[in-house]
Amino acid sequence: MLKPLNKNIIVTIQRKERKTASGIYLSENSGNDMTDTGIIVAVGRDISSLSKGDTVIFPKGIGVEINHEGNEYLILGENNILAVAD
């Protein structure tokens, strides 16, 4: 398992599937949504406000995408998190 350092977190991105009323699927880049949602899988030791399993919202295009053991993850800094979703 990956262990983020300092004030970094590792998330899995929740891909948003968009479908029109007529059943047409749109790419995730269509529309005006400027954020992504992810679930935290690991938290750096210097972070106390976030926990593994939290669902977080962050700006699109932020962070470093990595592939580790066949899984895709995104490494973000704590300051990139906009909100925690319930």
C-alpha positions as CSV (number, residue, x, y, z in Angstrom):
1,M,0.0,0.0,0.0
2,L,1.1,3.5,-0.7
3,K,1.8,5.9,2.3
4,P,1.6,9.6,1.6
5,L,4.1,11.8,3.2
6,N,3.5,15.0,5.2
7,K,0.3,16.8,4.3
8,N,-0.6,14.7,1.3
9,I,-3.5,12.3,0.8
10,I,-4.2,9.5,-1.7
11,V,-7.7,9.2,-3.2
12,T,-9.6,7.1,-5.7
13,I,-11.5,9.3,-8.1
14,Q,-15.2,8.8,-8.3
15,R,-16.0,9.0,-12.0
16,K,-19.2,10.9,-12.8
17,E,-21.3,9.3,-15.5
18,R,-23.5,11.8,-17.3
19,K,-26.5,10.7,-19.2
20,T,-28.9,12.9,-21.1
21,A,-32.7,12.5,-20.9
22,S,-32.6,10.7,-24.2
23,G,-30.1,8.2,-23.0
24,I,-26.9,9.6,-24.5
25,Y,-23.8,9.2,-22.4
26,L,-21.6,12.3,-22.2
27,S,-17.8,12.4,-21.5
28,E,-16.8,13.5,-18.0
29,N,-15.3,16.6,-19.5
30,S,-18.6,17.9,-20.8
31,G,-20.6,20.4,-18.8
32,N,-19.4,23.1,-16.4
33,D,-18.5,20.9,-13.4
34,M,-15.2,22.2,-12.2
35,T,-14.7,19.7,-9.4
36,D,-14.1,16.0,-8.8
37,T,-15.0,13.7,-6.0
38,G,-12.8,11.0,-4.4
39,I,-12.6,8.6,-1.5
40,I,-9.5,8.9,0.7
41,V,-7.5,5.6,0.8
42,A,-4.5,7.0,2.8
43,V,-3.6,10.1,4.8
44,G,-0.2,11.6,5.5
45,R,0.9,11.7,9.1
46,D,0.7,15.5,9.4
47,I,-3.1,15.6,8.7
48,S,-5.6,15.4,11.5
49,S,-8.7,16.8,9.8
50,L,-9.2,14.1,7.2
51,S,-9.5,10.3,7.6
52,K,-9.4,7.2,5.4
53,G,-12.8,6.6,3.9
54,D,-13.8,10.3,3.8
55,T,-15.4,11.5,0.5
56,V,-13.7,14.7,-0.6
57,I,-14.3,17.3,-3.2
58,F,-11.4,19.0,-5.1
59,P,-10.8,21.0,-8.2
60,K,-10.4,19.1,-11.6
61,G,-6.9,18.9,-12.9
62,I,-5.2,19.0,-9.5
63,G,-2.9,16.4,-8.1
64,V,-0.7,13.7,-9.5
65,E,-2.3,10.6,-11.1
66,I,-0.5,7.3,-10.4
67,N,-1.1,3.6,-11.2
68,H,0.0,1.3,-8.3
69,E,-0.6,-2.4,-8.4
70,G,-3.2,-2.1,-11.1
71,N,-5.2,0.6,-9.4
72,E,-5.5,4.3,-10.3
73,Y,-5.0,6.9,-7.6
74,L,-4.6,10.6,-7.2
75,I,-2.1,12.2,-4.8
76,L,-3.3,15.6,-3.5
77,G,-2.1,18.1,-1.0
78,E,-4.3,18.8,2.0
79,N,-4.7,22.4,0.8
80,N,-6.3,21.1,-2.4
81,I,-9.3,19.7,-0.6
82,L,-12.3,22.0,-0.9
83,A,-14.8,20.1,1.2
84,V,-15.7,16.8,2.8
85,A,-19.0,15.3,1.7
86,D,-21.4,13.5,4.0
